[in-house]
Structure formats: structure tokens, C-alpha cells
Amino acid sequence: MAEGENEVRWDGLCSRDSTTRETALETIRQIILRKTECLRSVKETTYRPSDELSNAVSLDELNKLLAHLLMLSKRCPFKDVREKSEFILKSVQELGIRIPRPLGHGPSRFIPEKEILQVGSEDTQMHALFADSFAALGRLDNITLVMVFHPQYLESFLKTQHYLLQMDGPLPLHHRHYIGIMAAARHQCSYLVNLHVNDFLHVGGDPKWLNGLENAPQKLQNLGELNKVLAHRPWLITKEHIERLLKAEEHSWSLAELVHAVVLLTHYHSLASFTFGCGISPEIHCDGGHTFRPPSVSNYCICDITNGNHNVDEMQVNSAGNISVSDSFFEVEALMEKMRQLQECRDEEEASQEEMASRFEMEKRESMFVFSSDDDEATPARDVSRHFEDTSYGYKDFSRHGMHVPTFRVQDYCWEDHGYSLVNRLYPDVGQLIDEKFHIAYNLTYNTMAMHKDVDTSMLRRAIWNYIHCMFGIRYDDYDYGEINQLLDRSFKVYIKTVVCTPEKVTKRMYDSFWRQFKHSEKVHVNLLLIEARMQAELLYALRAITRYMT
């Protein structure tokens, strides 16, 4: 048998041409059935101890292929691929081989599956978006299926991510995925690490690099310090950090490469926030997304109960364990009343510059001590922590020691006037794509709040965005920070702070406890604001340091 004849190639399934997909599916079917028959015949022959290892390897290899087929049968936007993948799985099952089934309850642990758009039920416009995403990545991931609540944003997000990972740019493809792994690992985000490990290998990355950061080239190792500071304390970034990377002799970065790396780091730090903030489930074909065990009688295991992942779909439970629809209804009414009163105050009087500065400092100081009651130390798993150094370095340390976050005045350095042009100059078109994504997230509105329609939510959206920037020491001179305490209650602040600063500690209880009467789509909208405000904050500090180095 010719070498490579037993190698499964999934690429043909990404084609928009049905004939190409049909040919690819038939080849995949034949290879998988051949492997299945081979495994069966080995099992039926006389047992020899030396066969055990090769059998285990063969079964492991087959199981990975079957898990990939399961993912395609549930998540491929092309109906022919979904149906044929299911048919191949049943054919394997009929030959006596156990096939996998999905674990969990859909793309998110926080959002009931029935509220998320099902693949195959999308309209023509959405199908085109799904097909684009699938063609680019070979999958329709759970992040996409949750972001689809907001199609305008999703389109911009996918376009930007595609450009960063796959279009012409200063960095080679495998370096881009490795930087994504490094960034996601800072927040122990095994979901993103697993996806990009697969992508890294697919584009020809060296498997040895995945044994730990110390096995990657020195040039990438040198990026570890910037990754660490950018993820947890971006206000500490100086032009010296930049100089060390640009003047490292044979391991030096070019300015263009460094800007590409910085954008990737900030993109994946923020995407880790979204992953945890929306409770994104493992992909079906990845670890934790499927099982080969038959379903239990109750259809979920005891670990689901202890993790708090069993469904309470119809009702939200408050922290005392009591379900109270009326309380959450009054929360919405009270928030709308505060917005109305603040608007009236704005119209009547304006605070002095001194008062505005004082309110900012007070909010910044208070934000340092907003933490949840279950905010304890988490030890990163080895398979994730090997992709970065100094595992103890995090956001919490500085606030515990009462260290001061310096104030970054947007009037002195801002994205629109400074960051945007610097990115576009060194990495053409990316500044434009990021800028469009920022604007869509910031301005996105359906003029609704929970059960109310025709509501101007701009005041609330600005308070959320500015609160995140305030936590990073970023100040807008023309904003009254007194509004934040009026509009954002403690449970919401805890959720925002956790998602943005320590996303690996987000729990379903935190997600459920804020804005209890609001729709899941509105909570996803909040997460879009959080990740874009975080990304912009990190970019501002990194790009200001690059600008200072250049001048």
C-alpha cells in the first residue's frame, strides 16, 4: 500500500463545490472502514503480547478520526457532510466498534442549547458566514456559535481573526498559532490552547515546541515577558521591554513582527476572557467534548452535578438559592430609572474638571478591591502552564500589596489618533480591521433592555467600557466616573472584573447573578464589550511603549 494512502485529509470538505466534498467524503469513508476492518481482524487473530501496543495505537488513531467525524456530523454547515459523516459513524458501529457521542449540553455551559442557533437552521446570510468560517478553519467552533447572537460583530471578528492567522503578514503561520497558545495559556485556557495546538501542527509546526516554551526558538521565548506583563499588568510595559526584543542580536524581532505579535497576544488574552465569560464548552472533537462510554440512565454524570453544570434552564437562582423573578424585574426597572435620572442631571449641570478627576481616582481605587467571595488561587494544569513561564505572576498580586496603578490619559495617547495609525503603518490593513471591530462592539445596540424596547443604552454601554479602562488606569477627561457606581451594581462589577482580569475564575453562579432578567444574547453582548475594551487597553499600553521606543 502506498505511503500516505491511509492518511485522512479533511481539507476537501471545506470546499464550496459539492462534487469535491463528495469525493473527499468517499475517500475518508474508505480509509476509515479499512482501518476499522484492520483493527477487527487483529482482534480476532491469536493474541500476542507484542501486538498490544500497536493495537492501542491503532485504536487511538481511529478514535481521533471518529471524534472528528462526530464533530462534522453536528457542526459542519454543509448538509451533505453532516449526513455522510453520520452515515460513516453508523457503518463503523455496525462493524462492532464503539463510536463517540457528544458530552455536555451544547456550545456553552451557561446558555441553554435550545437558545443557541442550531447548525442547519440558519438563514442564507448566516449560512454564508458559517461557510466562510468553516472554509478558513475546517471547523465551526463553539465561540462562533455563541457570538452568532450578534451577526454584525461576528462577521467583523472572523474577518480580523482570519487576517491575523492566515493572510500575508510579517510572521510565519506556525509562529502565529504558537503565540496564540502562549497567550491563551496565561489564563489557563485549555479550550484555546487545544484548538491552536491542532492548528500549529496542521501548518507544519514542530511538535517538540509543544513540550514547553523552553523547547521553542529563543526568539519566541523572549516574547514570554511581554506576554506575561501584557496579560496581567499592562501598565508596567515600558520602552525597555520593546528594546530588549528588538535588540536581541540574532534573536531580534523586527518592528513589523513585534506589532503582529502584540496584536495576536492581545487578541487571544481577550478571547480567553470571552471563552470563560460565556462558559464555552470544549469542542466536540477535542478532549472533554466527547466520550466513548454509553450514556448513563440520567444522561449526565455525577461530575456535572458537583460542578454546578446541570441545567436550571427556565429560571435563574440567586445566591441565596431562592428563585425570585420579581426581584430581578425590579432590578431592570431601577436601572432604567437611574439612567433617566443621570440623563436629567447631565442636562442640568456638569461637574468641574477637578471633581471629574477625583471621581476617576476614587473609582480606580475601589476597582482594585472588587473580588468575588470564591476568588481563590488556582494552580495551572501542567499541559497548559508549560507554554509560559512564571506561573505565579497574575493580576491579584499587585492589588493585594496596594500598589498604585498610574493614570493613562486618553487625551495624551489614544487608539484613534495614535495606535490605529501605528498598527496600520507596520502591519497594513490590520489597524482598519481592529478599528472596525472596536466600533461595532461599542456602538452595537438593538435598543432593548430585558423586556423593554426603544431604549437608548449608550449611557450603559459607555459605563461598562469606561469601567474596564478605569481598572487599567485609563482615564477619559470628559467622562463623569460617578455614573459607574450608579449603573453597575456589585455583582456586575465582580463579573466584569473577573472576566477581564482573572477569566479562569469565572463561574456559572457569577454569570447567573448579574442582570438576572436580561436575555442571554444581552449577556453575550456584555462580553463583546468586555473583550474589546480589554484588547484596546492592552494595545494602548503596548503601542505607547513602541511609540516611545521609536521617538
Secondary structure, DSSP 8 states (H G I E B T S, - for coil): --TTTT----GGGG-S-HHHHHHHHHHHHHHHHHHHHHHHHHHHS---TTHHHHHHHHHHHHHHHHHHHHHHHHH-S-HHHHHHHHHHHHHHHHTT----EE-SSSSBSSS-GGGS--TT---HHHHHHHHHHHHHHSS--HHHHHHTTSHHHHHHHHHHHHHHHHSS-SS-HHHHHHHHHHHHHTTT-HHHHHHHHHHHHHTT--GGGGG-GGGS-HHHHHTHHHHHHHHH-GGG--HHHHHHHHT-GGG---HHHHHHHHHHHHHHHHHHHHHHHTTB---TTSTTSEESS---TTSS-HHHHHTT-S---S----TTS---HHHHHHHHHHHHHHHHHHHHHHHH----HHHHHHHHHHHHHHHTT---TT-------HHHHTTSS-TT--SHHHHHTT-----EETTTS-IIIIIHHHHHHHSTTHHHHHHHHHHHHHH---SEETTEES---HHHHHHHHHHHHHHTTEE-TT--THHHHHH--HHHHHHHHHHHH-GGG--HHHHHHSSTTS-HHHHHHHHHHHHHHHHHHHHHHHHHHHHHHH-
